């Protein structure tokens, strides 16, 4: 037979564990950007929707020191495209990349030298984050990140039409 003090201790122990939430704290979802090949496929699809033939990996001279900027998707026979800037790209380009005051603004830069008439829209991978879909609380689904990238690409192509980029 269990004594009264032991029962009291067990009751108190049960109450304290219930008050603490009863489980281990959940880790926040891990966020990662849309991977580059998938981002390129989304942008290329939008180019085709706008009647443009997308081409991959067009290099242009860029910045004051003629660094090379790779347009991940460009329009064939046109002088514009989109560079999807990963952290590796940003590291490589360094100070040649313009600083962003507004993370929601789409930055458009011009090439340099022989590429002076090229318009390059910069989309930063870190702006298109998605969670790993684990757990119960999603902060940013893949669908939301993909839609945001699709809308940004459409905005760029509408601007190219409106401003008659070459």
N, C-alpha and C positions, 0 to 999 in steps of 0.2 A: 504494500500500500504506500502511495506517495503522500508525503507530509504536506501540510498546508503551505509552509514557506516555499517548497519546491514548486507547487502549483502556481503560486503567486509570481515567482520568477519566470516560469514558462509563459504565463499570461502577459507579463510585461515585455518579455522578449518578442512575443508575437505582435504586440501593439507597436513596438518601435520599428519592427521590420515592415509592417503595413504602412506606417507613417512615412517611410522613406521611399515610397513609390513601388516597392516590391520588385524592382528589376534593375538591370544595369542601364546606365544612360546610353542613349543611342547616339552613334557618331553621325555628324552631319553628312549629307550626300556629297560625294566627290564630284566636283565639276571639272569638265574638260572641254576644250573647243571642238567644234566639228572638225574631223580630220580633213586634211587638205584634199585627198582624192575625192571624198564625198562632197566637199564644198565646191570643187571644180565641176563635178557633174551637175550640181544644182545650178550653178551660174551658167554653164553651157546650155542647159535646158531652157533657161530664160532667154539667152541670146537667140536660140532657135525660135522661140515664141515670138520674138520681135523681128523675125525674118533675117537674122544675121547668121552667118556661118562661123561658128566658134573655132578658133585655133588655139593650141596650147603652147605655153612656155616661150612667148616672144620676148627676147631680151631687148632692152632699150638702155641707152646712156641716160644717166639720171644724176642730178645733184651737182654741186659745185666742183666735185672732183671726178665727174663722169663715172660714178659707180655704176654697176650694172643692176638694173631692176628687172626682175622677171615678171612679165604679165602672165598670170596663170591662165586667163582666158582673154583673148583679144578677138576683134572682129576681122575676118579675112577681108583684104582689100580696103581696110579702113585704118585709121591711125589712132585708135583708142582701145583700151582694154582695162582689165581689173587685176590688181595684184592682191592676193590673199596673203596678208603679212602674218606669218607665224612668229613665235618668239625667236626662232633661229634666223629668220629673215631680218627681223628688227636688230638682232645682235650684229649681223653682218653689215647692215646698212648704217648702223650707228647714227651719227649726227646728221646724215643726209636726209633722214626721215623728219618731216616737220613735226613739231610738238602739237598735240591736240589739246585745245582748251575745252572743247565740248566733245565728250565721248560718243554722242549721238550724231555728230556731224560727219558727213562723208567728205574726206579730203581728196581733192583732185589736184594732181601735180602735172607739170609739163616735163617732157624729156629734155635732154640737153644736146648740144652739138647737132649732128645730123638728125637727131630725133626730137628736135625742138618743137615740132608741131604735134607730137604725140601727147594725147591726154591719157593719164593713168590714174584711175580711181583706186584709192587704197582702202581695203577692208581689212580690219585687224581681227585675227582669229579669236582673240580674247573677248571680243564683243559678241561672239556666237557660242556661248557656253551652254552645255547640257550636262545633266547629271548622269550617273552610271545606272540609273533605274533600280538601284537596290533599296530595300527598306520600304517604308510606307509614305514618307514625305518627300515628294519630288519638288525641287526648287525651280528647275527649268528643264522641261522635257525636250527630247530630240525634235519633236514636231515643232515646238515653239522656236527653237534655235534655227531650224531649217526654214521656217516661214519668215523669220527676221532676215535671214540671208537672202532669200528670194525677193523680199520687198526691197531690200537695199540694192540688189542688182537691177530690179525694175526701175527704181529711182534713177540710177546711174544711166541706164539706157534711155529713159525719157529725157533726161538732161542732155545727153548726147544728141538726141533728135532735135530738141528745142534750141540748143546752141549751135547746131550744125557742125559738130566735130567732124574733122576730115576723115 
